[in-house]
Amino acid sequence: MNNTLDNAPEHIKLAVDLIMLLEENELAPADVLKALEIVKADFEKKTAA
């Protein structure tokens, strides 16, 4: 990561890492969005618990 990201909050670093991972795997954007909805719902349940 560059210096700008070194000082970024953890959630920004994670978002950048996830974007890079998804783009490197050349996944269909529609599939990525559907998968992210599932991931988001899962983590929201964990947060509520």
Secondary structure as UniProt FT lines:
FT   HELIX           3..6
FT   HELIX           10..24
FT   TURN            25..26
FT   HELIX           29..48
//
